[in-house]
Amino acid sequence: MGKMVLDTVSTGSDGNEAVALYEKHRPDLITLDVSMPNKRGTDAVKEIIAKYPDAKIIMISAIRGNDLTECLSYGAKGYMEKPLRLDDPQYIADFVQTLREVIPEIAVTP
């Protein structure tokens, strides 16, 4: 599997910070959990997409079902399941595929 190069612009600890940091940095990609303090991921997705409809959001969460479906219906572009299994080649391949679908211009080097 190739090496992926992404820069971390910022990290937040809750949904309010996620929205504020997105507004400040306008990153190419934002990852959110469904379950976060102060503002749930569902609300953060809804708020970000309302202001920035082209925002590229991937949910990374152990929560499935209605909450995840809601995030996707609000405009999240993809979903990866937690826990992250970074030692599993198939999981990594799925993650890379999700990133390529959300950000087609992403560079993955052999």
C-alpha positions in Angstrom: 0.0 0.0 0.0 1.3 3.5 -0.8 2.0 6.3 1.5 -0.6 9.0 1.9 0.4 12.6 2.6 -2.1 14.7 4.5 -1.4 17.6 6.7 -3.2 18.1 10.0 -4.3 21.7 10.2 -6.0 21.5 13.5 -7.8 19.3 16.0 -10.7 20.0 18.2 -12.3 18.3 21.2 -16.0 18.9 20.6 -18.6 19.8 18.0 -18.4 23.6 18.7 -14.6 23.5 18.0 -15.2 21.5 14.9 -17.4 24.2 13.4 -15.2 27.0 14.5 -12.0 25.4 13.3 -13.6 24.5 9.9 -14.6 28.2 9.5 -11.1 29.4 10.4 -9.1 26.9 8.3 -11.5 25.7 5.6 -9.5 22.4 5.2 -9.8 20.1 2.2 -11.1 17.4 4.6 -12.7 17.3 8.0 -13.3 14.1 10.1 -15.9 14.0 12.8 -17.3 11.6 15.3 -21.0 11.3 15.7 -20.7 11.4 19.5 -18.9 14.5 20.7 -19.4 16.8 23.7 -21.3 20.2 23.5 -22.5 19.6 19.9 -23.0 16.3 18.4 -21.5 15.3 15.1 -24.9 15.3 13.4 -25.4 19.0 14.4 -21.8 20.0 13.4 -22.2 18.4 10.0 -25.6 20.2 9.5 -24.1 23.5 10.5 -20.9 23.2 8.4 -22.8 22.1 5.3 -25.4 24.8 5.7 -22.6 27.5 5.5 -20.2 25.5 3.3 -22.1 23.1 1.0 -18.8 21.9 -0.6 -17.2 20.9 2.7 -15.8 17.4 2.6 -16.6 15.6 5.8 -15.9 12.0 6.7 -17.5 10.5 9.8 -15.2 8.3 11.8 -17.3 6.6 14.4 -18.3 3.4 16.2 -21.9 4.6 16.1 -24.1 3.3 13.2 -27.8 3.5 12.4 -29.9 6.6 12.4 -27.2 9.0 13.6 -24.9 8.0 10.8 -27.6 8.1 8.2 -28.5 11.6 9.4 -24.9 12.8 9.0 -24.8 11.4 5.5 -28.2 13.0 4.6 -26.9 16.4 5.8 -24.0 16.1 3.5 -21.2 14.0 5.1 -19.4 12.4 2.1 -18.3 9.1 3.7 -17.9 7.0 6.8 -15.2 4.9 8.4 -15.8 2.5 11.3 -14.0 2.8 14.6 -11.9 1.4 16.1 -9.3 2.3 13.4 -7.6 -0.9 12.4 -4.4 0.5 11.0 -2.7 -3.0 11.0 -5.5 -4.5 8.7 -4.5 -4.1 5.0 -8.2 -4.4 3.9 -9.3 -1.7 6.3 -6.5 0.6 5.0 -7.5 -0.2 1.4 -11.1 0.7 2.2 -10.0 3.9 4.0 -7.8 5.0 1.0 -10.8 4.2 -1.4 -13.1 6.4 0.8 -10.5 9.2 0.7 -10.2 8.9 -3.1 -14.0 9.1 -3.5 -14.2 12.2 -1.2 -11.1 13.9 -2.5 -10.3 12.6 -6.0 -7.2 14.7 -6.3 -5.6 13.1 -3.2 -2.0 11.9 -3.8 -1.3 8.3 -2.9 2.2 7.3 -3.8 3.3 3.7 -4.3 
